[in-house]
Amino acid sequence: MKHYFCKQFILSLLLIFTIKFAISQELMIDRVVTTVGDKIILQSDIENQVLQFVSQGITPSSDLKCKILEELMIQKLLLTQAEIDSIQVGLSRVESELDRRLMYFVRQVGSEKKLEEFYNKSLLEIKEDFRPLIREQLTTQMMQGNIIANINVSPRVVQKHYKSLKEDSIPLVNTQYEINQIIVYPPQNEEARNAAREGLLDLRQRIINGERFSTLAVLYSEDPGSARRGGELGFRSRNELDPEFAKAAFRLNDDGGISRIVESEFGFHIIQLISKESNQVNVRHILKIPKVDIQQKIVAKNKLDSIRFYINADSLSFKSAALKYSEDEQSRLNDGLMVNPETSSTKFELDALSPQEFNIIKDLKTGEISKPFESVDYNGKIVYKIVRINNIIDSHRANMKNDYELIEQMTLMEKQQEVIENWVNEKRSKTYIHIDKSFIKCEFLKEGWIK
């Protein structure tokens, strides 16, 4: 059980199923190897996951099948409890996840037609085959989430956990940088704004004429995060979306409905409704960002050159300049301090920076201010910025002073793992379990799976 929670169960790790092996179930003589309550685990369930590991270049260990079986048995316990607790995943969420995964494999094989040829089935038939698996995976994830939903750790518990760690168990933290920035956006050009709108009008008409929204999103959307998923954002609440975007998205009523052109802080969009659930909505979108010409870039660069000159001449502090001139609302009120969106921390490892920032920051010393350079913001818009190295934290073993968030997360995960393990121990003691003799030598069974 010790490996269980840190990476969740193996089936969740392999959430994107490998189509290459899905039909192997039809080729093998299948049998039930384990029964957990009224749920069964087939030999093919285990063999297919072994093949998935092999397909990723992983050499199977001697006990891999035992580990897979343990994770599947835990999943069956979670699924049984989810049914008792009446936890259900909405059909729209299942369909959304199913579409996302199938789109991934369509890109892998080249087209929907090739995917259908591989299976010798229509896309609708392929969906029918995989829909129960997707529903089961999402349900068990929700159940697991419910079990650990209210777990938290106090600073005292974090401190105690840190003191209990052996030195070689304390993670090594790479060199980190704290960075101040001043951002200026090139002034907008109305001609470029009109071009973006015209491009979206053309795409909207193509969709109305029968072309797939998701295909055009992959080809033309300028939102790199969602474009590869066919423009799909996943379920979001209103406060997770730009206000104008949210207003248009929640106004759509019919599945597949398409909005008119919407302007947000990111640029211009057309939006297609996938589904709604209570106060959340799942949509696809295509984003067009107005292009920036050389003259606009020069204006932004010259403005930053002037700001940098006054800071270096001690006529203006970096803090005051950030507050007065920076156009990044998130950092300007905090001395221009950059926040890492992946960790919500102010510390960055160099490889977490954009290529443009990496090339500039790697050669700066503490307190030194860069020359203006072109970059992109988190919305994909072109910006110009100057940066200053506020602090460099050399590579070190994690400590409470510099790495509290990391240690807190480690402590929380250990607590969550403990809660899950206790839950599993309790449920399996009350659940009918039968294991085929071919797996009876698995080490994990000694932990209480066999009564």
Helices and strands as residue ranges (DSSP letters): G 5-7, H 10-13, H 19-22, H 24-27, E 32-36, E 39-42, H 43-55, H 64-84, H 91-109, H 112-119, H 123-148, H 155-164, G 167-169, E 172-173, E 176-184, H 190-208, H 213-220, H 224-227, E 236-237, G 238-240, H 243-251, E 262-263, E 268-277, E 280-288, H 294-312, H 318-325, H 329-332, G 350-352, H 355-361, E 373-376, E 382-393, E 396-397, H 404-429, E 433-435, G 437-439, G 443-447
